Amino acid sequence: MGGLWPALVAALGGSLLLNWYFTPPYNTLTIAEADNLLALGVFVGVALAVSWVVDVAARRTREAARASADAQTLATVAGGVLRGQRPLPALLDRLRETFGLRAVSVLELTAEAEGRPGRAREAEAWHVVASVGEAPATSPGAGETAVPVDDRLTVVLAGRRLEAADRRVVEAFAAQAAVALRQERLAEEAATARPLAEADRMRTALLAAVSHDLRTPLASAKAAVSSLRSPDVEFDADDRDELLATADESLDRLGRLVENLLDMSRLQAGALGVHATAIGLEDAVPRALDELGPVAADVTTDIPADLPAALADPGLLERVLVNIVANALRHSPAGQPPTITASAHAGQVELRVIDTGPGIPADQWEHVFLPFQRLGDRDNQTGVGLGLALSRGLAEAMDGSITPETTPGGGLTMVLRLPAAAQTTSEEIPE
């Protein structure tokens, strides 16, 4: 209760009481002396002035409080748009709660109605982009308040009609809603474009690999076979064995490259089948070294006899070991072959492939696990750069992991961790 008019009534009432009880002649409203009339006039004037000042101060205080509340609300809204991943629903819900609305919806003009002002007044010309609350409006005319954002977007409020003073804040909400909508759409477009860009990069890298890395062993095998079939040259037994060995080695290398490419495609498509069973590393490691041939003859192994069996797919485990040991051999200095050790810790079996080569800086460790990366290779005879990427994918498919470490004294150590086998002998891992 307050304001200018109540103060005016109080001033007039007080002046009448002062005249009745304290101004001669008493108990009458008659004023006999001019000085008393002047005093009463001054009293009323001062009362009116004070009431006006107090009313103005109170009104400005209310305006300042309202402006502060609006600023805080807008700051919260702006911060939510900047911080949130999908801020539009939260923004509309905040708007609904702030003004006590039943529903808030963001409407967008359809492409058919765009550029045709007459169609914009029809309900069918709009579609709901986002909404919160019960029974949101589906056209600007279906709500109590419609706030246009631009030529295509309109925010519609349903539940009660807002005061004119609230419209400025609602317009700010509407502008932020448009920003949030654009942000969501850009994020969706980026998410859609990212796999396409990655697929394009993979396709480009694959074509580059096919153009050289697959053609090189094929050309070597073709040259050896063509030489053996040529009637113009006579080869002795040693030459024939050497040519056959060249063809066999080239075809083996070609087979490994093709298998890596196929397995990587299966991994990326989620179509790789994994059948895990208990397998001892003392059996798996020699098979992988035999697969690599004479180049792995000098690799030293240290696998304890009491090491628990690992739970892994035997075929995939061999592929993993072949790839990481081949990588270690490729980077090991002459006369310093890699070392393979194994241990058990915390329910896992750990196998380390240790080389003393040039190593890789720690900030580039994750790069070696990207497809078609060949960090440190100085020649073009080392494959398509899928070995470590494929090995990590296969290890993770078996609930394991591969992590790099620095070899003391220089070099790189690849640590393969697999679950230790329990008493059960086999287990199917979901694809």
URPE-V502929 format. One record per run of one state. SS is the DSSP state (H for helix, E for strand, - for the rest). FROM is the first residue (numbers start at 1). LEN is the number of residues. If there is no record, write none. Layout:
{{SS FROM LEN} {SS FROM LEN}}
//
This chain:
{{- 1 3} {H 4 19} {- 23 11} {H 34 50} {- 84 3} {H 87 13} {- 100 3} {E 103 7} {- 110 9} {H 119 3} {- 122 1} {H 123 3} {E 126 8} {- 134 6} {H 140 3} {- 143 2} {E 145 4} {- 149 4} {E 153 6} {- 159 5} {H 164 66} {- 230 7} {H 237 33} {- 270 5} {E 275 5} {- 280 1} {H 281 16} {- 297 3} {E 300 3} {- 303 7} {E 310 3} {- 313 1} {H 314 18} {- 332 7} {E 339 7} {- 346 2} {E 348 7} {- 355 7} {H 362 3} {- 365 1} {H 366 4} {- 370 17} {H 387 11} {- 398 3} {E 401 6} {- 407 5} {E 412 9} {- 421 5} {E 426 3} {- 429 3}}
//
